[in-house]
Amino acid sequence: MILTLDGSSVDGSAYTDVVNIAQRAPVWLDDAVSAWSTYGLALFAVLMAVGWWRARRVDAAASVTALAVPFVVVAAFGMDAALKLLVREDRPCQSLRVTTLEACPAPGDWSFPSNHAAIAAAAAVALLFVSRRLGALASVAACAMAVSRVWVGAHYPHDVLAGIVVGALVSLLVMSALRSRAEIAALRLAAGRLRPLLVVS
């Protein structure tokens, strides 16, 4: 079953308000938000790497948990992409007459839910299972990513909220299930060629 959501009827006015504010904002602020919106996901990759590096100094089970984070993020992205194909909501810049900071994607590049928000939220929640400090930092970054996607005109507010829910929920379910099996997985993996990935020799 394929749905067709008209996002402008949900929170189109709120989206327009944010985009109009962005048009009146200082150039340096728009440039900073645009750069974060485009390249900010790289920070989450760095945090994942840091989490794994630190986990190796704890124990093999912690390393297994840290190594699972990228796979959880991919799973969240897959769920988000499936929902996009199901809902098929046009981008707000296609439905509304607005000038946006980011070029409007081509038709067929669906808006709901936001991939960026889902990836960021999934990474943030998963990293909380690795390190509270890294998870907290990633959570702040995830919120900034969600806001930036509306600011540059790529998504409605409900798109990024849905992306956060999808990413966080998938991550929470998978990481919770993994936590009870991390010890067993660590024992098996540490006995093989993957040992250097799990513990510091």
C-alpha positions, -999 to +999 in steps of 0.1 A: +000+000+000+014+034-010+003+066+008+006+101-005+011+127+023+006+164+017+030+177+043+020+213+037-013+206+054+005+193+085+029+221+094+035+240+062+031+273+079+057+265+105+081+254+078+075+286+059+081+307+090+115+289+096+125+293+059+116+330+059+137+335+091+166+318+074+163+342+044+166+372+068+194+356+089+231+368+087+250+352+058+276+336+082+248+319+101+232+305+070+265+293+057+273+276+090+239+259+092+241+248+055+276+234+061+264+215+091+233+202+073+255+189+044+286+176+062+275+172+098+269+135+096+306+130+094+308+140+131+288+109+140+312+087+122+340+103+141+322+097+174+316+061+165+353+056+159+362+073+192+337+051+210+351+020+195+387+031+202+379+037+239+358+005+242+388-016+232+405-004+265+375-016+285+368-051+274+357-072+244+320-069+252+322-031+252+340-033+218+313-055+204+287-029+215+307-001+199+313-020+167+275-026+164+267+011+162+274+016+125+253-014+117+224-001+138+227+032+119+225+014+086+194-005+098+177+027+109+185+042+075+170+012+058+138+015+078+136+053+071+141+047+034+113+021+034+090+046+050+099+072+024+088+048-004+056+040+014+045+075+023+059+094-008+056+129+005+069+156-018+096+179-006+082+212+009+101+232-017+081+215-044+047+220-027+052+255-014+064+287-031+095+294-011+131+303-016+154+279+003+191+278+011+195+243-002+186+235-038+153+217-041+157+180-048+142+165-079+107+150-078+107+115-064+133+124-037+107+120-010+107+141+022+091+119+050+108+109+072+142+127+072+172+105+065+196+129+081+175+130+113+171+093+114+208+086+110+217+112+136+192+100+161+201+063+156+238+071+161+231+092+192+210+066+209+234+038+200+263+058+213+246+062+247+251+024+251+288+029+245+295+061+264+272+085+281+294+114+273+297+105+236+260+098+235+251+131+251+273+150+226+258+130+197+223+138+210+229+175+209+244+172+174+213+151+163+190+179+174+211+204+156+210+183+125+172+180+126+168+218+130+193+225+102+173+203+077+142+225+082+164+257+082+179+250+048+144+241+034+149+204+028+122+191+052+090+200+071+093+199+109+072+167+111+097+151+087+126+156+110+106+146+141+095+114+124+131+107+114+142+112+150+116+088+162+124+061+136+162+064+142+159+064+180+134+036+181+153+012+158+185+020+177+170+015+211+154-019+202+185-033+185+210-021+211+189-033+240+187-067+224+224-067+217+233-058+253+223-092+267+243-110+240+274-089+239+293-111+263+286-142+243+295-126+210+327-111+225+339-146+237+334-160+202+349-131+183+378-126+206+389-162+200+393-156+163+410-132+139+388-103+150+405-101+184+426-070+176+393-052+169+380-060+204+408-056+228+442-039+232+470-064+230 
